[in-house]
Amino acid sequence: MNIIFGPVNSRRFGKSLGIDLSPTKKQCNFDCLYCELEPAKTVGSYEDVIAVEDIMDALDEALLKYKDIDALTITANGEPTLYPYLSELMDKINEVKGTIKTLILSNASTIHEEDTQKALDKFDTVKLSLDCATKGCLKRLDRSHEGIDVEEIKAGMLAFKSRFIKPLIIEILIVKGVNDGKEEIDSLNEYLLKLNPTRIDIGTIDRPPAYRVEPLSYEALHQISLDFDASLPIYIASRKKVVNKPSSYSFDEILSTIKKRPLTYDDIEVLFDEESKKRVKRLIEEKRLLSVKSAGYEFIKVI
């Protein structure tokens, strides 16, 4: 039973240990088309619950072995907020973690519940999935458990954002032909402007999925990012399926492109050829472009 996994190195969080709250089997109220785990019947609660003491024993042992951990990531083979003792567990973790940061990866299905919000308050960073802003898309893509309502999720996120002063990150995984259309992107954009999260990560399938669905290329993700309001802090998380070679951009083209959508240095590495990168550097030196950090990533913006 592998409760603790890692450590893994991350540019955002440093050296991170994972804590799996469902190490014995998949226990989730979603059965997402893109999930890397085998398809499984959705559940409304955990059937197999690991004791808080067992999790803490495993964590204490790992922290004795790894002295330089920067972050603890709470996740699960399924949905971690379904773990019935999450709040109690976080109290225990916060007693021993010292300067180590805590992060949870959740599908947001229970975010409208007061108990969930109280538990999430105890994390340093909360990352919530929001693949769909409409009822039909949620059912088709995330294959949600009976009774889960996307409007309830959206209202719950707004309520949680109003009380949570630490980083709140939204993750959108885009699947070709499912949630990449204009109607769904417009709905997400409208809602995210209300939510105003710290950062929005958009990505696509990068591991073998549970069902036969297809990823988008980096270029397609970048094009979708332009359909969101330019004020939204969007980070394109997937660059594995780059199709086109870097392009040449004039000074004016660089400014107009970045005005539409602030870019990270990773984006610039993929999109711009060497001469264009030199132009970006010059525009920064001339203070026409500005480098701004947001929740672990550096964005280039027009001043």
C-alpha positions as a Markdown table, in Angstrom:
| # | Residue | x | y | z |
|---|---|---|---|---|
| 1 | Met | 0.0 | 0.0 | 0.0 |
| 2 | Asn | 1.9 | 3.0 | -1.3 |
| 3 | Ile | 0.4 | 6.0 | 0.5 |
| 4 | Ile | 3.5 | 8.2 | -0.1 |
| 5 | Phe | 5.0 | 8.6 | -3.6 |
| 6 | Gly | 7.9 | 10.6 | -5.0 |
| 7 | Pro | 9.6 | 12.8 | -4.4 |
| 8 | Val | 9.4 | 14.6 | -7.7 |
| 9 | Asn | 11.0 | 17.9 | -8.7 |
| 10 | Ser | 8.7 | 20.7 | -9.9 |
| 11 | Arg | 9.7 | 24.2 | -11.1 |
| 12 | Arg | 6.7 | 25.6 | -9.2 |
| 13 | Phe | 6.9 | 23.8 | -5.9 |
| 14 | Gly | 10.4 | 22.4 | -5.7 |
| 15 | Lys | 10.9 | 18.9 | -4.3 |
| 16 | Ser | 7.4 | 17.5 | -3.7 |
| 17 | Leu | 6.0 | 14.3 | -2.0 |
| 18 | Gly | 2.6 | 13.0 | -3.0 |
| 19 | Ile | 0.1 | 11.7 | -0.5 |
| 20 | Asp | -2.5 | 9.2 | -1.9 |
| 21 | Leu | -5.7 | 9.1 | 0.1 |
| 22 | Ser | -7.0 | 6.1 | -1.9 |
| 23 | Pro | -3.9 | 3.9 | -2.5 |
| 24 | Thr | -5.8 | 0.6 | -2.7 |
| 25 | Lys | -8.2 | 1.4 | -5.6 |
| 26 | Lys | -9.9 | 4.1 | -7.7 |
| 27 | Gln | -12.6 | 5.8 | -5.6 |
| 28 | Cys | -14.0 | 8.8 | -7.5 |
| 29 | Asn | -17.3 | 10.5 | -8.3 |
| 30 | Phe | -16.0 | 11.3 | -11.8 |
| 31 | Asp | -15.1 | 8.8 | -14.5 |
| 32 | Cys | -13.4 | 11.3 | -16.9 |
| 33 | Leu | -12.8 | 10.3 | -20.5 |
| 34 | Tyr | -9.2 | 11.3 | -20.2 |
| 35 | Cys | -8.4 | 9.7 | -16.8 |
| 36 | Glu | -5.1 | 7.8 | -16.8 |
| 37 | Leu | -6.7 | 5.2 | -14.4 |
| 38 | Glu | -8.8 | 2.3 | -15.6 |
| 39 | Pro | -12.5 | 3.0 | -16.1 |
| 40 | Ala | -14.5 | 2.5 | -12.9 |
| 41 | Lys | -18.0 | 2.9 | -11.6 |
| 42 | Thr | -18.4 | 6.3 | -9.9 |
| 43 | Val | -19.0 | 6.5 | -6.1 |
| 44 | Gly | -20.4 | 9.1 | -3.8 |
| 45 | Ser | -18.1 | 8.2 | -0.9 |
| 46 | Tyr | -15.1 | 6.1 | -0.1 |
| 47 | Glu | -15.7 | 2.4 | 0.5 |
| 48 | Asp | -12.1 | 1.8 | 1.5 |
| 49 | Val | -10.9 | 4.4 | 4.1 |
| 50 | Ile | -7.3 | 4.6 | 5.3 |
| 51 | Ala | -6.9 | 5.7 | 8.9 |
| 52 | Val | -5.4 | 9.1 | 9.5 |
| 53 | Glu | -2.8 | 7.4 | 11.8 |
| 54 | Asp | -1.6 | 5.2 | 8.9 |
| 55 | Ile | -1.2 | 8.2 | 6.6 |
| 56 | Met | 0.7 | 10.1 | 9.3 |
| 57 | Asp | 2.9 | 7.1 | 10.1 |
| 58 | Ala | 3.8 | 6.9 | 6.4 |
| 59 | Leu | 4.4 | 10.6 | 6.1 |
| 60 | Asp | 6.5 | 10.8 | 9.3 |
| 61 | Glu | 8.7 | 8.0 | 7.9 |
| 62 | Ala | 9.1 | 9.8 | 4.5 |
| 63 | Leu | 10.0 | 13.1 | 6.1 |
| 64 | Leu | 12.7 | 11.3 | 8.1 |
| 65 | Lys | 14.1 | 9.9 | 4.9 |
| 66 | Tyr | 13.8 | 13.1 | 2.8 |
| 67 | Lys | 15.0 | 16.1 | 4.7 |
| 68 | Asp | 14.7 | 18.7 | 1.9 |
| 69 | Ile | 11.0 | 18.5 | 0.9 |
| 70 | Asp | 9.4 | 21.8 | -0.3 |
| 71 | Ala | 5.8 | 20.6 | -0.8 |
| 72 | Leu | 3.3 | 18.0 | 0.1 |
| 73 | Thr | 0.7 | 17.2 | -2.6 |
| 74 | Ile | -2.6 | 15.7 | -1.5 |
| 75 | Thr | -4.2 | 13.6 | -4.2 |
| 76 | Ala | -5.8 | 10.2 | -4.6 |
| 77 | Asn | -6.7 | 7.4 | -7.0 |
| 78 | Gly | -9.9 | 9.3 | -7.3 |
| 79 | Glu | -11.2 | 12.4 | -5.5 |
| 80 | Pro | -9.4 | 13.4 | -2.3 |
| 81 | Thr | -12.2 | 15.5 | -0.9 |
| 82 | Leu | -14.3 | 12.4 | -0.6 |
| 83 | Tyr | -11.8 | 11.2 | 2.1 |
| 84 | Pro | -14.0 | 11.6 | 5.2 |
| 85 | Tyr | -11.2 | 12.7 | 7.6 |
| 86 | Leu | -9.5 | 15.3 | 5.3 |
| 87 | Ser | -9.9 | 18.2 | 7.8 |
| 88 | Glu | -8.5 | 16.1 | 10.7 |
| 89 | Leu | -5.7 | 14.9 | 8.5 |
| 90 | Met | -4.7 | 18.4 | 7.5 |
| 91 | Asp | -4.6 | 19.4 | 11.2 |
| 92 | Lys | -2.1 | 16.6 | 11.8 |
| 93 | Ile | 0.0 | 17.5 | 8.7 |
| 94 | Asn | 0.1 | 21.2 | 9.6 |
| 95 | Glu | 1.4 | 20.2 | 13.1 |
| 96 | Val | 4.5 | 18.6 | 11.5 |
| 97 | Lys | 5.1 | 20.2 | 8.2 |
| 98 | Gly | 7.0 | 23.2 | 9.3 |
| 99 | Thr | 7.9 | 25.4 | 6.3 |
| 100 | Ile | 6.7 | 22.8 | 3.8 |
| 101 | Lys | 3.9 | 24.0 | 1.6 |
| 102 | Thr | 0.7 | 21.9 | 1.1 |
| 103 | Leu | -1.3 | 21.5 | -2.1 |
| 104 | Ile | -4.5 | 19.6 | -3.0 |
| 105 | Leu | -5.6 | 18.5 | -6.5 |
| 106 | Ser | -9.4 | 18.2 | -6.5 |
| 107 | Asn | -12.1 | 17.9 | -9.1 |
| 108 | Ala | -14.2 | 20.4 | -7.2 |
| 109 | Ser | -17.2 | 18.2 | -7.1 |
| 110 | Thr | -17.8 | 18.8 | -3.3 |
| 111 | Ile | -16.6 | 22.4 | -3.2 |
| 112 | His | -20.1 | 23.7 | -2.4 |
| 113 | Glu | -20.1 | 21.8 | 0.9 |
| 114 | Glu | -19.1 | 23.7 | 4.0 |
| 115 | Asp | -17.1 | 20.8 | 5.4 |
| 116 | Thr | -15.0 | 20.7 | 2.2 |
| 117 | Gln | -14.4 | 24.4 | 2.3 |
| 118 | Lys | -13.2 | 24.3 | 5.9 |
| 119 | Ala | -10.8 | 21.4 | 5.1 |
| 120 | Leu | -9.5 | 23.3 | 2.0 |
| 121 | Asp | -8.9 | 26.4 | 4.1 |
| 122 | Lys | -6.1 | 24.5 | 5.8 |
| 123 | Phe | -4.0 | 24.1 | 2.6 |
| 124 | Asp | -1.4 | 26.6 | 1.3 |
| 125 | Thr | -2.6 | 26.2 | -2.3 |
| 126 | Val | -5.8 | 24.7 | -3.7 |
| 127 | Lys | -6.0 | 23.5 | -7.3 |
| 128 | Leu | -9.5 | 22.7 | -8.7 |
| 129 | Ser | -10.5 | 21.2 | -12.0 |
| 130 | Leu | -13.2 | 22.9 | -14.1 |
| 131 | Asp | -13.3 | 21.2 | -17.5 |
| 132 | Cys | -16.8 | 22.3 | -18.3 |
| 133 | Ala | -19.1 | 25.2 | -17.4 |
| 134 | Thr | -22.2 | 23.5 | -18.7 |
| 135 | Lys | -24.3 | 20.6 | -17.6 |
| 136 | Gly | -24.1 | 18.6 | -20.8 |
| 137 | Cys | -20.4 | 18.9 | -21.0 |
| 138 | Leu | -19.8 | 17.8 | -17.4 |
| 139 | Lys | -21.9 | 14.7 | -18.0 |
| 140 | Arg | -20.2 | 13.8 | -21.3 |
| 141 | Leu | -16.6 | 14.6 | -20.4 |
| 142 | Asp | -16.3 | 14.1 | -16.7 |
| 143 | Arg | -19.0 | 11.4 | -16.5 |
| 144 | Ser | -20.0 | 12.7 | -13.1 |
| 145 | His | -21.8 | 10.7 | -10.4 |
| 146 | Glu | -25.6 | 11.1 | -10.0 |
| 147 | Gly | -26.6 | 14.3 | -8.3 |
| 148 | Ile | -23.5 | 16.4 | -9.2 |
| 149 | Asp | -24.6 | 19.7 | -10.6 |
| 150 | Val | -22.1 | 22.0 | -12.5 |
| 151 | Glu | -24.0 | 25.1 | -11.3 |
| 152 | Glu | -23.6 | 24.0 | -7.7 |
| 153 | Ile | -19.9 | 23.5 | -8.4 |
| 154 | Lys | -19.6 | 27.0 | -9.9 |
| 155 | Ala | -21.4 | 28.6 | -7.0 |
| 156 | Gly | -19.3 | 26.7 | -4.5 |
| 157 | Met | -16.1 | 27.9 | -6.1 |
| 158 | Leu | -17.3 | 31.5 | -5.9 |
| 159 | Ala | -18.1 | 31.0 | -2.2 |
| 160 | Phe | -14.8 | 29.4 | -1.5 |
| 161 | Lys | -12.8 | 32.1 | -3.4 |
| 162 | Ser | -14.5 | 34.7 | -1.2 |
| 163 | Arg | -13.0 | 33.2 | 1.9 |
| 164 | Phe | -9.7 | 31.8 | 0.6 |
| 165 | Ile | -6.9 | 34.4 | 0.5 |
| 166 | Lys | -4.1 | 32.0 | -0.7 |
| 167 | Pro | -3.5 | 30.8 | -4.2 |
| 168 | Leu | -6.5 | 29.3 | -6.0 |
| 169 | Ile | -5.6 | 27.6 | -9.3 |
| 170 | Ile | -8.1 | 26.3 | -11.8 |
| 171 | Glu | -7.2 | 23.5 | -14.2 |
| 172 | Ile | -9.0 | 22.9 | -17.5 |
| 173 | Leu | -8.2 | 19.8 | -19.5 |
| 174 | Ile | -9.3 | 20.2 | -23.0 |
| 175 | Val | -10.3 | 17.1 | -25.1 |
| 176 | Lys | -10.5 | 17.3 | -28.9 |
| 177 | Gly | -14.2 | 17.5 | -30.1 |
| 178 | Val | -15.6 | 17.5 | -26.6 |
| 179 | Asn | -14.9 | 20.8 | -24.7 |
| 180 | Asp | -12.9 | 22.7 | -27.3 |
| 181 | Gly | -15.8 | 24.4 | -29.1 |
| 182 | Lys | -16.7 | 28.1 | -28.9 |
| 183 | Glu | -19.9 | 27.6 | -26.8 |
| 184 | Glu | -18.0 | 25.8 | -24.0 |
| 185 | Ile | -15.0 | 28.1 | -24.1 |
| 186 | Asp | -17.3 | 31.2 | -24.0 |
| 187 | Ser | -19.1 | 29.7 | -21.0 |
| 188 | Leu | -15.9 | 29.0 | -19.2 |
| 189 | Asn | -14.6 | 32.5 | -20.0 |
| 190 | Glu | -17.7 | 34.2 | -18.6 |
| 191 | Tyr | -17.6 | 32.2 | -15.4 |
| 192 | Leu | -13.8 | 32.6 | -14.8 |
| 193 | Leu | -14.1 | 36.4 | -15.1 |
| 194 | Lys | -16.4 | 36.2 | -12.1 |
| 195 | Leu | -14.2 | 33.8 | -10.2 |
| 196 | Asn | -10.9 | 35.6 | -10.9 |
| 197 | Pro | -8.6 | 32.8 | -9.7 |
| 198 | Thr | -4.9 | 33.2 | -9.1 |
| 199 | Arg | -4.0 | 31.2 | -12.2 |
| 200 | Ile | -5.7 | 29.1 | -14.9 |
| 201 | Asp | -3.9 | 26.1 | -16.3 |
| 202 | Ile | -5.1 | 24.8 | -19.6 |
| 203 | Gly | -3.8 | 21.5 | -20.9 |
| 204 | Thr | -4.7 | 18.4 | -22.8 |
| 205 | Ile | -4.2 | 14.6 | -22.7 |
| 206 | Asp | -0.6 | 13.7 | -22.2 |
| 207 | Arg | -0.9 | 10.1 | -20.9 |
| 208 | Pro | -2.8 | 7.1 | -22.2 |
| 209 | Pro | -6.5 | 7.8 | -21.4 |
| 210 | Ala | -9.2 | 5.5 | -20.1 |
| 211 | Tyr | -11.3 | 6.0 | -23.2 |
| 212 | Arg | -10.7 | 6.7 | -26.9 |
| 213 | Val | -10.3 | 10.4 | -26.9 |
| 214 | Glu | -7.7 | 12.6 | -28.6 |
| 215 | Pro | -5.5 | 15.5 | -27.3 |
| 216 | Leu | -5.0 | 18.9 | -28.9 |
| 217 | Ser | -1.7 | 20.2 | -30.2 |
| 218 | Tyr | 0.1 | 23.1 | -28.3 |
| 219 | Glu | -0.9 | 25.4 | -31.2 |
| 220 | Ala | -4.6 | 24.5 | -30.8 |
| 221 | Leu | -4.3 | 25.2 | -27.1 |
| 222 | His | -2.7 | 28.5 | -27.7 |
| 223 | Gln | -5.4 | 29.5 | -30.1 |
| 224 | Ile | -8.1 | 28.5 | -27.5 |
| 225 | Ser | -6.2 | 30.6 | -24.9 |
| 226 | Leu | -6.8 | 33.7 | -27.2 |
| 227 | Asp | -10.6 | 33.1 | -26.9 |
| 228 | Phe | -10.4 | 33.8 | -23.2 |
| 229 | Asp | -10.4 | 37.4 | -21.9 |
| 230 | Ala | -6.8 | 38.8 | -21.9 |
| 231 | Ser | -7.2 | 39.7 | -18.2 |
| 232 | Leu | -7.3 | 36.1 | -17.2 |
| 233 | Pro | -3.9 | 34.6 | -16.0 |
| 234 | Ile | -3.8 | 31.6 | -18.4 |
| 235 | Tyr | -0.9 | 29.2 | -18.4 |
| 236 | Ile | -0.7 | 26.6 | -21.2 |
| 237 | Ala | 0.4 | 23.5 | -19.3 |
| 238 | Ser | 1.0 | 21.1 | -22.2 |
| 239 | Arg | 3.8 | 21.5 | -24.9 |
| 240 | Lys | 4.4 | 17.9 | -25.8 |
| 241 | Lys | 2.5 | 18.0 | -29.1 |
| 242 | Val | 4.1 | 20.9 | -30.9 |
| 243 | Val | 3.5 | 20.7 | -34.6 |
| 244 | Asn | 4.8 | 23.9 | -36.1 |
| 245 | Lys | 8.3 | 25.3 | -36.1 |
| 246 | Pro | 9.0 | 28.6 | -34.2 |
| 247 | Ser | 7.9 | 31.6 | -36.2 |
| 248 | Ser | 9.4 | 35.0 | -36.9 |
| 249 | Tyr | 7.6 | 38.0 | -35.1 |
| 250 | Ser | 8.3 | 41.7 | -35.7 |
| 251 | Phe | 8.4 | 44.1 | -32.8 |
| 252 | Asp | 4.8 | 45.1 | -33.5 |
| 253 | Glu | 3.7 | 41.5 | -33.9 |
| 254 | Ile | 5.3 | 40.6 | -30.5 |
| 255 | Leu | 3.5 | 43.4 | -28.8 |
| 256 | Ser | 0.1 | 42.7 | -30.4 |
| 257 | Thr | 0.4 | 39.0 | -29.6 |
| 258 | Ile | 1.3 | 39.5 | -26.0 |
| 259 | Lys | -1.4 | 42.1 | -25.6 |
| 260 | Lys | -3.9 | 39.5 | -26.6 |
| 261 | Arg | -2.5 | 36.9 | -24.2 |
| 262 | Pro | 0.4 | 37.3 | -21.8 |
| 263 | Leu | 3.0 | 34.5 | -22.5 |
| 264 | Thr | 5.4 | 32.6 | -20.3 |
| 265 | Tyr | 9.0 | 32.0 | -21.3 |
| 266 | Asp | 8.0 | 28.5 | -22.2 |
| 267 | Asp | 5.4 | 29.8 | -24.6 |
| 268 | Ile | 8.0 | 32.1 | -26.2 |
| 269 | Glu | 10.5 | 29.2 | -26.5 |
| 270 | Val | 7.9 | 27.3 | -28.5 |
| 271 | Leu | 6.3 | 30.1 | -30.6 |
| 272 | Phe | 9.3 | 32.4 | -31.4 |
| 273 | Asp | 12.4 | 31.9 | -33.4 |
| 274 | Glu | 15.8 | 33.0 | -32.1 |
| 275 | Glu | 15.6 | 36.5 | -33.7 |
| 276 | Ser | 12.2 | 37.0 | -32.2 |
| 277 | Lys | 13.4 | 36.0 | -28.8 |
| 278 | Lys | 16.1 | 38.7 | -29.1 |
| 279 | Arg | 13.4 | 41.2 | -29.9 |
| 280 | Val | 11.4 | 40.1 | -26.8 |
| 281 | Lys | 14.6 | 40.7 | -24.7 |
| 282 | Arg | 15.0 | 44.1 | -26.2 |
| 283 | Leu | 11.4 | 45.1 | -25.5 |
| 284 | Ile | 11.8 | 44.1 | -21.9 |
| 285 | Glu | 15.0 | 46.1 | -21.7 |
| 286 | Glu | 13.1 | 49.1 | -23.2 |
| 287 | Lys | 10.4 | 48.5 | -20.6 |
| 288 | Arg | 7.7 | 48.0 | -23.2 |
| 289 | Leu | 7.2 | 44.5 | -21.9 |
| 290 | Leu | 7.1 | 43.5 | -18.2 |
| 291 | Ser | 7.9 | 40.2 | -16.5 |
| 292 | Val | 5.3 | 39.4 | -13.8 |
| 293 | Lys | 5.3 | 36.3 | -11.5 |
| 294 | Ser | 1.9 | 34.6 | -10.8 |
| 295 | Ala | 1.6 | 31.5 | -8.6 |
| 296 | Gly | 4.9 | 30.0 | -9.6 |
| 297 | Tyr | 5.1 | 31.1 | -13.2 |
| 298 | Glu | 6.6 | 34.1 | -14.9 |
| 299 | Phe | 4.5 | 35.9 | -17.5 |
| 300 | Ile | 5.5 | 38.5 | -20.0 |
| 301 | Lys | 2.9 | 41.3 | -20.3 |
| 302 | Val | 2.6 | 44.5 | -22.3 |
| 303 | Ile | 3.1 | 47.6 | -20.1 |
